[in-house]
């Protein structure tokens, strides 16, 4: 799931998830960890080069690339988040910074992040190369429901929290982000022990923790599962005609609303020589979470 998510995020330092283990270890997992994997197919769903992420890694860490392959050193499980940020340049993106639909700012968001979101919405202060990157990406909407669980939830949150999706549509996900080991017992049974859990890039629990539902200070939801941006409670499951599904229609509407309006760009950027991959239409659907994109 993380290998797939890494193919849709351009920045090698973007956080996909965190793991928190029973010994107190706290480990960030970024795109770089999976981009150096032999199975990594490259940066996808964009008109930019598939090798652009690996090129970034090669430029920043040339010592990793040797004649016999790539030597990658995993981050320490006991380094602070600040230390990881300083040493490995990991970047925690602000949730909801997605194009055309960034109208909801998470509670507790800093003033600086809120300002960045507003600038992102209005294309203020964007460098031409950053604007080019956003325009080259294919618009994506994720469809989720109560059947979206475990690795699928971590995948969905990796794209959502990094601002890679226009919106997440559907109903609240199942809420299971645990890593468990099963120990066999003499009578043929087994003991399943939870040894770690996944946290989203925005440092939220995927699994419900205790009886908490909302944070006492910020009022934000902390219960299990991931809440969609657009609630669509379709109960019909996956229909034989995927285009007849209510939530697919809602997702396509969200995609249509997210198309860049060139007239809204600052003077000079509207005529910038940047590729635009957000026109025409085609539907890509798989099992939940369903990925809906247009290109």
Backbone as CSV, one residue per row, in Angstrom:
resi,resn,N_x,N_y,N_z,CA_x,CA_y,CA_z,C_x,C_y,C_z
1,UNK,0.820,-1.202,0.000,0.000,0.000,0.000,0.858,1.258,0.000
2,UNK,1.921,1.252,0.794,2.799,2.423,0.847,3.630,2.564,-0.422
3,UNK,3.972,1.443,-1.033,4.696,1.497,-2.300,3.830,2.163,-3.359
4,UNK,2.547,1.814,-3.389,1.626,2.430,-4.345,1.450,3.914,-4.054
5,UNK,1.284,4.267,-2.776,1.113,5.674,-2.409,2.344,6.493,-2.780
6,UNK,3.529,5.901,-2.652,4.765,6.630,-2.953,4.871,6.989,-4.427
7,UNK,4.183,6.247,-5.306,4.253,6.542,-6.742,3.439,7.772,-7.112
8,UNK,2.608,8.267,-6.193,1.736,9.401,-6.496,2.164,10.677,-5.784
9,UNK,3.261,10.628,-5.042,3.771,11.795,-4.332,5.154,12.125,-4.881
10,UNK,5.324,13.347,-5.313,6.548,13.744,-6.025,7.735,13.946,-5.098
11,UNK,7.493,14.537,-3.923,8.571,14.881,-3.000,9.028,13.645,-2.246
12,UNK,10.308,13.331,-2.326,10.824,12.125,-1.670,10.774,12.212,-0.154
13,UNK,10.592,13.421,0.387,10.555,13.591,1.839,9.125,13.639,2.395
14,UNK,8.142,13.451,1.563,6.753,13.452,2.042,6.508,12.237,2.932
15,UNK,5.861,12.457,4.066,5.580,11.378,5.005,4.357,10.587,4.541
16,UNK,4.494,9.260,4.507,3.381,8.383,4.151,2.611,7.949,5.390
17,UNK,3.331,7.644,6.460,2.700,7.245,7.723,3.781,7.199,8.796
18,UNK,3.348,7.008,10.023,4.261,6.768,11.138,3.891,5.435,11.775
19,UNK,4.873,4.765,12.368,4.574,3.577,13.171,5.027,3.838,14.603
20,UNK,4.170,3.471,15.533,4.438,3.625,16.957,4.399,2.236,17.565
21,UNK,5.555,1.751,18.071,5.586,0.383,18.576,5.461,0.319,20.087
22,UNK,5.330,-0.910,20.596,5.065,-1.123,22.016,6.261,-0.793,22.896
23,UNK,7.439,-0.625,22.284,8.644,-0.269,23.058,8.892,1.233,23.076
24,UNK,7.969,1.982,22.510,8.119,3.433,22.510,8.776,3.978,21.267
25,UNK,9.108,3.119,20.328,9.721,3.583,19.088,8.720,4.289,18.198
26,UNK,9.155,5.368,17.586,8.283,6.189,16.734,9.018,6.432,15.430
27,UNK,8.548,5.822,14.341,9.295,5.846,13.091,8.496,6.486,11.963
28,UNK,9.042,7.509,11.309,8.384,8.060,10.129,8.754,7.235,8.892
29,UNK,7.815,7.080,7.988,8.052,6.374,6.729,7.745,7.344,5.596
30,UNK,8.781,7.714,4.838,8.605,8.697,3.786,8.708,8.054,2.411
31,UNK,8.495,8.858,1.376,8.505,8.360,0.001,9.868,7.780,-0.346
32,UNK,10.935,8.376,0.177,12.282,7.920,-0.137,12.476,6.446,0.200
33,UNK,11.898,5.999,1.319,12.044,4.614,1.759,11.554,3.631,0.701
34,UNK,10.522,4.006,-0.042,9.936,3.101,-1.031,10.425,3.405,-2.440
35,UNK,10.864,4.630,-2.676,11.357,4.991,-4.006,12.664,4.285,-4.343
36,UNK,13.418,3.861,-3.324,14.669,3.145,-3.563,14.453,1.637,-3.651
37,UNK,13.199,1.199,-3.494,12.862,-0.218,-3.622,12.927,-0.626,-5.091
38,UNK,13.390,-1.834,-5.357,13.503,-2.311,-6.733,12.147,-2.386,-7.437
39,UNK,11.095,-2.530,-6.654,9.751,-2.644,-7.243,9.138,-1.288,-7.579
40,UNK,9.767,-0.204,-7.166,9.220,1.137,-7.386,9.177,1.439,-8.888
41,UNK,7.973,1.694,-9.441,7.853,1.902,-10.888,8.113,3.329,-11.334
42,UNK,8.222,4.253,-10.382,8.427,5.652,-10.733,7.252,6.510,-10.310
43,UNK,7.355,7.799,-10.561,6.317,8.782,-10.221,5.212,8.707,-11.263
44,UNK,4.002,8.362,-10.831,2.906,8.094,-11.742,1.786,9.132,-11.622
45,UNK,0.813,9.032,-12.501,-0.345,9.927,-12.551,0.080,11.388,-12.645
46,UNK,1.048,11.642,-13.472,1.532,12.990,-13.737,2.190,12.992,-15.099
47,UNK,2.173,14.138,-15.753,2.834,14.250,-17.046,4.336,14.505,-16.900
48,UNK,4.804,14.661,-15.647,6.235,14.818,-15.417,6.944,13.472,-15.565
49,UNK,8.250,13.503,-15.632,9.041,12.295,-15.805,8.833,11.326,-14.650
50,UNK,8.776,10.040,-14.958,8.624,9.019,-13.924,9.837,8.956,-12.999
51,UNK,10.967,9.451,-13.460,12.198,9.353,-12.673,12.455,10.578,-11.814
52,UNK,11.518,11.520,-11.782,11.789,12.811,-11.138,12.029,12.671,-9.638
53,UNK,11.335,11.737,-8.973,11.544,11.544,-7.538,12.895,10.906,-7.261
54,UNK,13.242,9.891,-8.037,14.555,9.268,-7.877,15.671,10.243,-8.216
55,UNK,15.426,11.105,-9.183,16.428,12.118,-9.533,16.666,13.060,-8.360
56,UNK,15.597,13.386,-7.627,15.737,14.242,-6.449,16.593,13.557,-5.385
57,UNK,16.328,12.260,-5.158,17.100,11.509,-4.163,18.560,11.410,-4.589
58,UNK,18.782,11.146,-5.873,20.141,11.005,-6.394,20.919,12.325,-6.260
59,UNK,20.221,13.445,-6.422,20.855,14.755,-6.314,21.195,15.089,-4.863
60,UNK,20.272,14.753,-3.930,20.471,15.105,-2.527,21.387,14.122,-1.802
61,UNK,21.346,12.856,-2.199,22.138,11.824,-1.506,22.862,10.938,-2.512
62,UNK,23.837,11.479,-3.213,24.537,10.684,-4.235,25.277,9.483,-3.668
63,UNK,25.657,9.550,-2.376,26.405,8.446,-1.768,25.564,7.180,-1.645
64,UNK,24.244,7.316,-1.688,23.369,6.149,-1.574,23.461,5.255,-2.805
65,UNK,23.821,5.825,-3.927,23.803,5.096,-5.188,25.201,4.557,-5.498
66,UNK,25.329,3.250,-5.404,26.595,2.584,-5.637,26.489,1.676,-6.855
67,UNK,27.624,1.109,-7.253,27.636,0.242,-8.425,26.788,-1.010,-8.210
68,UNK,26.745,-1.489,-6.986,26.011,-2.726,-6.692,24.563,-2.485,-6.295
69,UNK,24.116,-1.253,-6.321,22.740,-0.965,-5.957,22.637,0.269,-5.087
70,UNK,21.507,0.378,-4.403,21.232,1.539,-3.552,21.355,1.133,-2.094
71,UNK,22.112,1.898,-1.329,22.260,1.658,0.101,21.426,2.683,0.860
72,UNK,20.354,2.218,1.478,19.455,3.127,2.205,19.472,2.792,3.683
73,UNK,19.627,3.791,4.519,19.659,3.601,5.968,18.334,4.033,6.576
74,UNK,17.631,3.123,7.256,16.341,3.489,7.845,16.501,4.490,8.976
75,UNK,15.484,5.297,9.230,15.557,6.270,10.329,15.508,5.583,11.683
76,UNK,16.037,6.237,12.690,16.004,5.706,14.042,14.580,5.746,14.586
77,UNK,14.198,4.697,15.322,12.859,4.639,15.912,12.758,5.474,17.182
78,UNK,13.904,5.960,17.675,13.888,6.662,18.949,14.360,8.105,18.832
79,UNK,14.469,8.606,17.614,14.792,10.014,17.413,13.510,10.833,17.465
80,UNK,13.600,12.043,17.958,12.426,12.901,18.031,12.005,13.325,16.632
81,UNK,10.762,13.767,16.511,10.268,14.217,15.220,11.077,15.421,14.731
82,UNK,11.483,16.296,15.661,12.302,17.448,15.289,13.656,16.999,14.742
83,UNK,14.255,16.009,15.391,15.551,15.496,14.934,15.428,14.854,13.555
84,UNK,14.328,14.107,13.350,14.114,13.486,12.045,13.957,14.553,10.967
85,UNK,13.274,15.631,11.312,13.062,16.712,10.350,14.387,17.378,9.984
86,UNK,15.245,17.580,10.969,16.521,18.242,10.725,17.490,17.347,9.958
87,UNK,17.559,16.059,10.324,18.550,15.166,9.740,18.121,14.599,8.393
88,UNK,16.815,14.283,8.248,16.369,13.593,7.044,15.470,14.464,6.169
89,UNK,15.202,15.686,6.633,14.394,16.649,5.864,12.985,16.150,5.585
90,UNK,12.453,15.303,6.497,11.078,14.840,6.297,10.126,16.015,6.403
91,UNK,9.031,15.941,5.669,8.087,17.050,5.628,6.697,16.544,5.942
92,UNK,6.075,17.135,6.937,4.699,16.800,7.282,3.798,17.843,6.661
93,UNK,3.013,17.429,5.668,2.171,18.357,4.937,0.879,18.635,5.697
94,UNK,0.279,19.814,5.419,-0.961,20.208,6.062,-2.123,19.487,5.394
95,UNK,-2.954,18.840,6.203,-4.132,18.180,5.655,-5.051,19.206,5.001
96,UNK,-5.710,18.789,3.963,-6.691,19.588,3.219,-6.060,20.541,2.210
97,UNK,-4.738,20.462,1.952,-4.141,21.351,0.952,-4.265,20.725,-0.426
98,UNK,-5.502,20.478,-0.848,-5.686,19.891,-2.163,-6.358,20.910,-3.065
99,UNK,-6.088,20.802,-4.354,-6.483,21.828,-5.307,-7.988,21.954,-5.450
100,UNK,-8.471,23.190,-5.477,-9.846,23.471,-5.818,-10.857,23.151,-4.740
101,UNK,-10.448,22.445,-3.662,-11.422,22.051,-2.665,-10.883,22.247,-1.257
102,UNK,-9.858,23.099,-1.116,-9.226,23.295,0.189,-9.967,24.358,0.985
103,UNK,-11.234,24.080,1.278,-12.053,25.076,1.961,-12.274,24.731,3.423
104,UNK,-11.610,23.686,3.920,-11.782,23.324,5.318,-10.414,23.187,5.959
105,UNK,-10.128,24.024,6.941,-8.841,23.999,7.628,-9.003,23.207,8.922
106,UNK,-8.075,22.288,9.173,-8.156,21.470,10.369,-8.050,22.338,11.617
107,UNK,-8.865,22.009,12.627,-8.782,22.710,13.899,-7.403,22.494,14.510
108,UNK,-6.865,23.518,15.116,-5.540,23.420,15.700,-4.427,23.727,14.725
109,UNK,-4.765,24.028,13.486,-3.770,24.353,12.466,-3.111,25.687,12.824
110,UNK,-1.796,25.779,12.643,-1.086,26.998,12.979,-1.473,28.123,12.022
111,UNK,-1.207,29.372,12.452,-1.522,30.526,11.615,-0.736,30.476,10.309
112,UNK,0.521,30.011,10.396,1.350,29.935,9.188,0.777,28.932,8.192
113,UNK,0.339,27.755,8.712,-0.230,26.747,7.834,-1.546,27.229,7.227
114,UNK,-2.363,27.925,8.038,-3.624,28.446,7.528,-3.379,29.458,6.409
115,UNK,-2.326,30.284,6.585,-1.976,31.255,5.554,-1.513,30.544,4.282
116,UNK,-0.736,29.475,4.435,-0.271,28.719,3.280,-1.430,28.095,2.524
117,UNK,-2.437,27.631,3.260,-3.607,27.041,2.618,-4.348,28.088,1.802
118,UNK,-4.523,29.283,2.389,-5.227,30.343,1.660,-4.435,30.746,0.418
119,UNK,-3.096,30.819,0.544,-2.274,31.150,-0.616,-2.388,30.064,-1.680
120,UNK,-2.446,28.818,-1.224,-2.566,27.702,-2.162,-3.880,27.789,-2.930
121,UNK,-4.964,28.118,-2.213,-6.267,28.230,-2.856,-6.268,29.334,-3.906
122,UNK,-5.595,30.448,-3.601,-5.631,31.605,-4.494,-4.409,31.683,-5.404
123,UNK,-3.556,30.654,-5.367,-2.352,30.600,-6.198,-1.412,31.770,-5.913
124,UNK,-1.468,32.283,-4.661,-0.614,33.408,-4.309,0.752,32.905,-3.851
125,UNK,1.797,33.515,-4.357,3.140,33.177,-3.916,3.678,31.867,-4.454
126,UNK,2.959,31.218,-5.371,3.443,29.965,-5.934,4.498,30.234,-7.000
127,UNK,5.639,29.574,-6.846,6.675,29.685,-7.859,6.219,28.955,-9.124
128,UNK,6.669,29.398,-10.298,6.250,28.739,-11.543,6.512,27.248,-11.564
129,UNK,7.640,26.783,-10.954,7.920,25.354,-10.977,6.962,24.580,-10.082
130,UNK,6.538,25.194,-8.950,5.555,24.545,-8.077,4.203,24.496,-8.769
131,UNK,3.831,25.590,-9.414,2.576,25.621,-10.156,2.586,24.571,-11.257
132,UNK,3.721,24.434,-11.912,3.866,23.427,-12.958,3.648,22.030,-12.405
133,UNK,4.184,21.779,-11.198,4.029,20.469,-10.573,2.569,20.149,-10.313
134,UNK,1.831,21.115,-9.747,0.426,20.874,-9.436,-0.404,20.662,-10.701
135,UNK,-0.092,21.422,-11.726,-0.870,21.303,-12.947,-0.558,20.019,-13.700
136,UNK,0.646,19.486,-13.515,1.034,18.258,-14.201,0.384,17.027,-13.571
137,UNK,-0.005,17.136,-12.298,-0.612,15.998,-11.611,-2.029,15.745,-12.103
138,UNK,-2.414,14.479,-12.125,-3.800,14.127,-12.411,-4.636,14.359,-11.159
139,UNK,-5.817,14.907,-11.339,-6.723,15.059,-10.208,-7.187,13.692,-9.737
140,UNK,-7.248,13.498,-8.426,-7.644,12.213,-7.838,-8.716,12.440,-6.778
141,UNK,-9.736,11.575,-6.782,-10.704,11.506,-5.695,-10.676,10.075,-5.165
142,UNK,-10.684,9.926,-3.839,-10.710,8.606,-3.226,-12.112,8.294,-2.736
143,UNK,-12.603,7.105,-3.044,-13.884,6.624,-2.537,-13.606,5.622,-1.419
144,UNK,-14.165,5.877,-0.243,-13.960,4.997,0.908,-15.309,4.684,1.543
145,UNK,-15.340,3.593,2.310,-16.536,3.285,3.102,-16.120,2.459,4.308
146,UNK,-17.109,1.884,5.010,-16.809,1.123,6.223,-16.010,-0.145,5.930
147,UNK,-15.914,-0.535,4.674,-15.104,-1.689,4.295,-13.653,-1.343,4.034
148,UNK,-13.328,-0.059,4.044,-11.940,0.378,3.864,-11.222,0.205,5.190
149,UNK,-10.286,-0.741,5.256,-9.663,-1.073,6.536,-8.170,-1.348,6.375
150,UNK,-7.465,-1.191,7.492,-6.070,-1.583,7.611,-5.192,-0.859,6.581
151,UNK,-4.502,-1.617,5.715,-3.573,-1.009,4.756,-4.273,-0.016,3.843
152,UNK,-5.558,-0.282,3.510,-6.297,0.630,2.644,-6.491,1.984,3.320
153,UNK,-6.680,1.985,4.638,-6.841,3.244,5.372,-5.529,4.026,5.415
154,UNK,-4.422,3.318,5.602,-3.122,3.984,5.639,-2.799,4.573,4.264
155,UNK,-3.143,3.835,3.205,-2.943,4.334,1.844,-3.768,5.598,1.605
156,UNK,-5.047,5.556,1.997,-5.928,6.705,1.781,-5.440,7.931,2.535
157,UNK,-5.017,7.752,3.783,-4.561,8.894,4.580,-3.232,9.435,4.057
158,UNK,-2.384,8.563,3.480,-1.103,9.023,2.929,-1.322,10.011,1.802
159,UNK,-2.276,9.725,0.921,-2.569,10.643,-0.178,-3.347,11.861,0.310
160,UNK,-4.318,11.629,1.182,-5.183,12.717,1.645,-4.415,13.756,2.443
161,UNK,-3.620,13.307,3.415,-2.921,14.242,4.289,-1.790,14.972,3.580
162,UNK,-1.332,14.447,2.459,-0.297,15.118,1.684,-0.880,16.007,0.600
163,UNK,-2.194,16.219,0.638,-2.821,17.132,-0.307,-2.850,16.616,-1.729
164,UNK,-2.756,15.288,-1.908,-2.688,14.746,-3.263,-4.061,14.457,-3.858
165,UNK,-5.107,14.509,-3.058,-6.442,14.204,-3.561,-7.305,15.462,-3.555
166,UNK,-8.218,15.518,-4.507,-9.196,16.602,-4.538,-10.106,16.493,-3.329
167,UNK,-10.548,15.283,-3.036,-11.418,15.049,-1.888,-11.499,13.558,-1.625
168,UNK,-11.894,13.206,-0.409,-12.201,11.832,-0.051,-13.710,11.743,0.096
169,UNK,-14.334,10.840,-0.646,-15.788,10.746,-0.718,-16.247,9.403,-0.173
170,UNK,-17.358,9.399,0.587,-17.921,8.143,1.070,-18.335,8.236,2.515
171,UNK,-18.073,7.177,3.274,-18.408,7.138,4.694,-17.161,6.817,5.510
172,UNK,-17.256,6.961,6.829,-16.105,6.748,7.708,-15.561,5.334,7.543
173,UNK,-14.249,5.229,7.517,-13.615,3.931,7.296,-13.686,3.057,8.555
174,UNK,-13.245,1.818,8.414,-13.401,0.818,9.476,-12.666,1.192,10.755
175,UNK,-11.417,1.625,10.638,-10.665,2.026,11.817,-9.785,0.920,12.382
176,UNK,-8.873,0.403,11.570,-7.956,-0.640,12.049,-6.572,-0.357,11.477
177,UNK,-5.709,0.184,12.302,-4.353,0.475,11.868,-3.343,-0.176,12.783
178,UNK,-3.546,-1.447,13.114,-2.691,-2.151,14.066,-1.743,-3.111,13.363
179,UNK,-0.589,-3.330,13.984,0.355,-4.352,13.546,0.356,-5.421,14.627
180,UNK,-0.015,-6.645,14.271,-0.184,-7.707,15.254,0.661,-8.933,14.898
181,UNK,1.161,-9.599,15.933,1.864,-10.870,15.780,1.017,-11.968,16.426
182,UNK,0.948,-13.120,15.788,0.199,-14.253,16.324,1.165,-15.291,16.864
183,UNK,0.992,-15.661,18.136,1.839,-16.658,18.787,1.042,-17.940,18.968
184,UNK,1.525,-19.079,18.437,0.790,-20.350,18.571,0.786,-20.851,20.010
185,UNK,-0.317,-21.475,20.419,-0.460,-22.048,21.750,-0.460,-23.574,21.667
186,UNK,-0.095,-24.259,22.741,0.001,-25.731,22.727,-1.297,-26.436,22.347
187,UNK,-2.436,-25.831,22.664,-3.713,-26.490,22.377,-4.188,-26.260,20.946
188,UNK,-3.340,-25.650,20.126,-3.711,-25.406,18.732,-4.276,-24.019,18.490
189,UNK,-4.522,-23.291,19.559,-5.029,-21.937,19.420,-3.893,-20.958,19.171
190,UNK,-4.195,-19.698,19.284,-3.186,-18.685,19.054,-3.475,-17.434,19.864
191,UNK,-2.430,-16.713,20.201,-2.544,-15.451,20.917,-2.106,-14.337,19.982
192,UNK,-3.006,-13.443,19.684,-2.681,-12.324,18.799,-2.360,-11.099,19.648
193,UNK,-1.138,-10.636,19.501,-0.653,-9.548,20.334,-0.370,-8.324,19.463
194,UNK,-0.920,-7.195,19.859,-0.672,-5.945,19.137,0.690,-5.409,19.540
195,UNK,1.564,-5.203,18.542,2.935,-4.766,18.825,3.202,-3.349,18.338
196,UNK,2.334,-2.808,17.485,2.545,-1.454,16.972,1.257,-0.967,16.327
197,UNK,1.219,0.318,16.019,0.071,0.873,15.305,0.548,1.915,14.312
198,UNK,-0.291,2.163,13.320,-0.005,3.175,12.308,-0.655,4.498,12.699
199,UNK,0.067,5.593,12.447,-0.486,6.936,12.574,-0.454,7.576,11.191
200,UNK,-1.413,8.432,10.920,-1.477,9.105,9.624,-0.412,10.195,9.555
201,UNK,-0.123,10.740,8.354,0.857,11.830,8.252,0.509,13.042,9.112
202,UNK,-0.773,13.235,9.409,-1.181,14.338,10.280,-1.203,13.911,11.750
203,UNK,-0.545,12.766,12.037,-0.382,12.251,13.405,-1.714,11.930,14.072
204,UNK,-2.621,11.337,13.333,-3.895,10.890,13.886,-3.923,9.367,13.939
205,UNK,-4.617,8.845,14.949,-4.781,7.404,15.077,-5.737,6.890,14.003
206,UNK,-5.371,5.785,13.374,-6.306,5.104,12.482,-7.264,4.266,13.318
207,UNK,-6.732,3.666,14.376,-7.518,2.813,15.262,-8.082,3.637,16.408
208,UNK,-9.296,3.318,16.813,-9.909,4.005,17.949,-9.124,3.698,19.209
209,UNK,-8.777,4.722,19.966,-7.997,4.577,21.189,-8.893,4.870,22.375
210,UNK,-9.150,3.844,23.191,-10.015,4.021,24.347,-11.423,4.439,23.947
211,UNK,-12.053,5.253,24.769,-13.408,5.698,24.478,-13.463,7.111,23.933
212,UNK,-12.297,7.679,23.617,-12.256,9.064,23.151,-12.890,9.201,21.778
213,UNK,-13.662,10.249,21.594,-14.266,10.566,20.306,-13.775,11.902,19.770
214,UNK,-13.650,12.899,20.666,-13.222,14.230,20.251,-12.159,14.749,21.209
215,UNK,-11.195,15.477,20.680,-10.152,16.061,21.498,-10.744,17.127,22.406
216,UNK,-10.397,17.082,23.684,-10.987,17.995,24.669,-10.603,19.446,24.415
217,UNK,-9.398,19.665,23.878,-8.918,21.029,23.692,-9.310,21.614,22.336
218,UNK,-9.143,20.822,21.275,-9.391,21.353,19.924,-10.775,21.018,19.387
219,UNK,-11.405,19.978,19.948,-12.712,19.577,19.451,-12.660,18.730,18.199
220,UNK,-11.455,18.381,17.721,-11.337,17.579,16.508,-11.634,16.116,16.802
221,UNK,-12.085,15.410,15.781,-12.438,13.998,15.909,-11.184,13.153,16.095
222,UNK,-11.177,12.274,17.093,-10.019,11.414,17.336,-10.402,9.945,17.378
223,UNK,-11.665,9.618,17.148,-12.113,8.233,17.165,-11.539,7.450,16.009
224,UNK,-11.798,6.148,16.011,-11.244,5.285,14.982,-11.807,5.571,13.601
225,UNK,-11.029,5.231,12.599,-11.455,5.426,11.218,-11.084,6.797,10.687
226,UNK,-11.178,6.930,9.375,-10.873,8.188,8.702,-12.155,8.752,8.134
227,UNK,-12.443,9.991,8.446,-13.676,10.617,7.970,-13.474,11.218,6.587
228,UNK,-14.426,11.017,5.692,-14.310,11.604,4.352,-14.581,13.100,4.382
229,UNK,-14.147,13.790,3.347,-14.438,15.218,3.214,-15.867,15.436,2.748
230,UNK,-16.346,14.535,1.892,-17.714,14.606,1.380,-18.410,13.306,1.749
231,UNK,-19.416,13.397,2.606,-20.117,12.197,3.079,-21.104,11.727,2.027
232,UNK,-21.013,10.452,1.690,-21.916,9.835,0.723,-22.215,8.437,1.234
233,UNK,-23.392,8.236,1.785,-23.730,6.981,2.450,-24.395,5.955,1.572
234,UNK,-23.841,5.688,0.413,-24.414,4.678,-0.477,-24.299,3.301,0.151
235,UNK,-25.386,2.526,0.142,-25.417,1.199,0.751,-25.491,0.084,-0.285
236,UNK,-25.376,0.416,-1.551,-25.594,-0.582,-2.582,-24.350,-1.408,-2.897
237,UNK,-23.230,-1.104,-2.236,-22.015,-1.856,-2.518,-21.435,-1.458,-3.861
238,UNK,-20.693,-2.363,-4.483,-20.095,-2.093,-5.785,-21.047,-2.602,-6.866
239,UNK,-21.716,-1.716,-7.606,-22.689,-2.142,-8.609,-22.013,-2.694,-9.857
240,UNK,-22.789,-3.461,-10.645,-22.251,-3.995,-11.894,-21.916,-2.867,-12.860
241,UNK,-22.708,-1.810,-12.831,-22.435,-0.618,-13.633,-21.862,0.438,-12.707
242,UNK,-20.526,0.531,-12.692,-19.866,1.408,-11.731,-20.280,2.862,-11.921
243,UNK,-20.641,3.245,-13.149,-21.032,4.620,-13.403,-22.363,4.990,-12.793
244,UNK,-23.166,3.970,-12.399,-24.479,4.233,-11.808,-24.404,4.428,-10.303
245,UNK,-23.244,4.226,-9.717,-23.102,4.375,-8.273,-23.208,5.842,-7.880
246,UNK,-23.983,6.127,-6.850,-24.215,7.494,-6.400,-22.911,8.179,-6.010
247,UNK,-22.063,7.475,-5.255,-20.833,8.095,-4.771,-19.831,8.343,-5.894
248,UNK,-19.854,7.500,-6.925,-18.992,7.752,-8.076,-19.419,9.051,-8.755
249,UNK,-20.736,9.285,-8.841,-21.234,10.535,-9.406,-20.790,11.733,-8.595
250,UNK,-20.833,11.602,-7.257,-20.377,12.684,-6.385,-18.878,12.934,-6.586
251,UNK,-18.111,11.847,-6.736,-16.671,11.980,-6.943,-16.370,12.692,-8.258
252,UNK,-17.119,12.358,-9.303,-16.902,13.011,-10.599,-17.255,14.490,-10.525
253,UNK,-18.295,14.827,-9.748,-18.631,16.243,-9.554,-17.483,16.979,-8.866
254,UNK,-16.876,16.332,-7.855,-15.751,16.945,-7.152,-14.571,17.162,-8.091
255,UNK,-14.344,16.210,-8.997,-13.261,16.354,-9.971,-13.517,17.521,-10.911
256,UNK,-14.758,17.636,-11.363,-15.100,18.717,-12.291,-14.915,20.082,-11.636
257,UNK,-15.240,20.179,-10.342,-15.102,21.452,-9.639,-13.644,21.803,-9.371
258,UNK,-12.768,20.800,-9.434,-11.363,21.026,-9.087,-10.501,21.440,-10.257
259,UNK,-11.055,21.482,-11.449,-10.274,21.848,-12.615,-9.768,23.283,-12.457
260,UNK,-8.517,23.492,-12.736,-7.942,24.823,-12.562,-8.637,25.842,-13.470
261,UNK,-8.901,26.992,-12.917,-9.426,28.117,-13.676,-8.258,29.042,-13.996
262,UNK,-7.802,29.013,-15.235,-6.614,29.793,-15.599,-6.812,31.285,-15.393
263,UNK,-8.054,31.755,-15.487,-8.302,33.185,-15.322,-8.059,33.639,-13.896
264,UNK,-8.056,32.683,-12.948,-7.845,33.051,-11.543,-6.372,33.135,-11.186
265,UNK,-5.489,32.716,-12.098,-4.067,32.753,-11.808,-3.538,34.181,-11.847
266,UNK,-2.493,34.448,-11.055,-1.876,35.773,-11.092,-1.356,36.093,-12.488
267,UNK,-1.286,37.391,-12.790,-0.811,37.829,-14.098,0.579,37.259,-14.373
268,UNK,0.758,36.680,-15.530,2.045,36.116,-15.908,2.108,34.616,-15.745
269,UNK,1.389,34.077,-14.751,1.405,32.636,-14.554,0.416,31.931,-15.462
270,UNK,-0.645,32.623,-15.842,-1.641,31.998,-16.706,-1.046,31.625,-18.051
271,UNK,-0.015,32.369,-18.460,0.617,32.099,-19.751,1.901,31.299,-19.597
272,UNK,2.156,30.820,-18.363,3.397,30.078,-18.136,3.392,28.795,-18.957
273,UNK,4.555,28.421,-19.389,4.684,27.227,-20.220,4.744,25.997,-19.317
274,UNK,3.592,25.609,-18.784,3.522,24.451,-17.904,2.505,23.481,-18.470
275,UNK,2.770,22.167,-18.355,1.838,21.184,-18.887,0.562,21.145,-18.083
276,UNK,-0.548,20.885,-18.725,-1.827,20.774,-18.049,-2.388,19.382,-18.301
277,UNK,-2.445,18.584,-17.234,-2.898,17.211,-17.367,-4.276,17.012,-16.770
278,UNK,-5.033,18.086,-16.571,-6.293,17.989,-15.850,-7.505,18.108,-16.770
279,UNK,-7.331,17.816,-18.030,-8.458,17.898,-18.948,-8.817,16.519,-19.464
280,UNK,-9.910,16.410,-20.224,-10.495,15.164,-20.724,-10.888,14.285,-19.543
281,UNK,-11.441,13.116,-19.796,-11.920,12.325,-18.668,-11.792,10.835,-18.930
282,UNK,-11.510,10.138,-17.873,-11.492,8.691,-17.861,-11.635,8.266,-16.420
283,UNK,-12.285,7.154,-16.180,-12.560,6.696,-14.821,-11.702,5.481,-14.516
284,UNK,-11.021,5.530,-13.366,-10.238,4.392,-12.904,-10.863,3.919,-11.614
285,UNK,-11.265,2.661,-11.546,-11.929,2.158,-10.351,-11.339,0.817,-9.948
286,UNK,-11.174,0.633,-8.644,-10.712,-0.637,-8.104,-11.537,-0.913,-6.868
287,UNK,-11.171,-1.953,-6.101,-11.873,-2.201,-4.849,-11.579,-1.064,-3.887
288,UNK,-12.410,-0.892,-2.854,-12.249,0.215,-1.935,-10.893,0.154,-1.254
289,UNK,-10.137,1.311,-1.085,-10.604,2.621,-1.534,-10.499,2.758,-3.043
290,UNK,-11.570,3.174,-3.665,-11.589,3.339,-5.102,-10.902,4.643,-5.498
291,UNK,-10.078,4.558,-6.513,-9.336,5.708,-7.005,-10.025,6.225,-8.240
292,UNK,-10.498,7.461,-8.195,-11.165,8.079,-9.342,-10.294,9.219,-9.839
293,UNK,-9.937,9.153,-11.103,-9.061,10.163,-11.664,-9.544,10.529,-13.055
294,UNK,-9.092,11.701,-13.520,-9.428,12.155,-14.872,-8.152,12.536,-15.599
295,UNK,-7.986,12.050,-16.813,-6.859,12.478,-17.615,-7.147,12.288,-19.078
